[in-house]
Amino acid sequence: MRDQKEPYILEKQLTPELGNMVGLKPSDVPPPLGVKMASAGAAACVADLFTFPLDTAKVRLQIQGEMKGVEGIRYRGVFGTISTMIRTEGPRSLYNGLVAGLQRQVCFASIRIGLYDNVKNFYTGGKDKPGVLVRILAGCTTGAMAVSFAQPTDVVKVRFQAQMNLDGVARRYTGTMQAYKHIFQNEGIRGLWKGTLPNITRNALVNCTELVTYDLIKEAILRHNLMSDNLPCHFVSAFGAGFVTTVIASPVDVVKTRYMNSPPGQYKSAINCAWTMMTKEGPTAFYKGFVPSFLRLGSWNVVMFVSFEQIKRAMMVTKKKIEDRN
């Protein structure tokens, strides 16, 4: 992520070998807001397509302990969970909720990632080199904004991922649109925004940690000339951001998943859900699904940030060609 007013100054100063970069070169002008939002949404969808099975495994591990009516099935580890799901439900079960997941990313990532630079510049008044606190504030702001808008898609995605495709086990939902309709009819508008508070908390943490950590790691790598601004640098920065984000956000993520997937009346609130987990399952319950969460966030960050940079640059190349013709 870069400041809007000096998008590539740091890289040009510290990596003179830009001509040897892997992929498209940065544009000479900063991309407009529309380009950033569109490329962020597209890159997040690409990342979801690659990592969705890991996310589904994470959800199954997080809700283990409250699944009822299913005997003889217990998940052990991320790859054990994936193997068990394929064996008992078929490979398609790994992509339960994919449609809602892609809908979520189009709404969610385009706001939380696409608006980040602009909000950062707004808080600094356009000044160069914003501090860590400003970056954190910008990340929290866009993360909260995105959740407020895209929460229904997240509710449907989580419920589909938690739903088991087994003979003799009743399915709550048969399709994405039917799920939206069913939730609205049975739980009201509040059902579609169920878990908004823990999700805002979780995504404010995720967004600011993910974007700020990526910013800081990448800048440190370039400043100390450890790597040039190409694929290895993006990989290390994104993977590091994924690990730090998982450590910080995992407890809130587990509570969010449990609460959003719960039937009406099971928990009084997100805080009650967290307290129930603590008293019944102990503190380790808050880190259930940590390995798949890390694998998913690490790989998701790598695919998303690399795709984001390349899609954004490709859109700028196309935009320049169109402008040159006119």
Salt bridges, closest charged atoms under 4 A:
ASP3 OD1 - LYS120 NZ 3.39
GLU11 OE2 - ARG2 NE 2.75
GLU11 OE2 - LYS218 NZ 3.86
ASP28 OD1 - LYS12 NZ 3.87
ASP48 OD1 - ARG296 NH2 2.89
ASP55 OD1 - LYS58 NZ 3.02
ASP55 OD2 - LYS157 NZ 2.74
ASP55 OD1 - ARG296 NE 3.85
GLU89 OE2 - ARG60 NH1 2.77
ASP117 OD1 - LYS120 NZ 3.49
ASP154 OD1 - ARG104 NE 3.16
ASP154 OD2 - LYS256 NZ 3.58
GLU187 OE2 - ARG159 NH1 2.75
GLU210 OE1 - ARG112 NH1 2.77
ASP215 OD2 - LYS120 NZ 3.49
ASP215 OD2 - ARG135 NH1 3.40
GLU219 OE2 - ARG135 NH1 3.23
GLU219 OE1 - ARG223 NH2 3.84
ASP229 OD2 - ARG2 NH2 3.44
ASP229 OD1 - LYS218 NZ 3.32
ASP229 OD1 - HIS234 NE2 2.94
ASP229 OD2 - ARG313 NH2 3.93
ASP253 OD2 - LYS58 NZ 3.17
ASP253 OD1 - ARG202 NE 3.17
ASP253 OD1 - LYS256 NZ 3.57
GLU281 OE2 - ARG258 NH1 2.85
GLU281 OE1 - LYS288 NZ 2.91
GLU309 OE1 - ARG2 NH1 3.01
GLU309 OE2 - LYS218 NZ 3.97
GLU309 OE1 - LYS312 NZ 3.90
GLU309 OE1 - ARG313 NH2 3.60
GLU323 OE2 - LYS319 NZ 2.58
ASP324 OD2 - LYS320 NZ 3.22
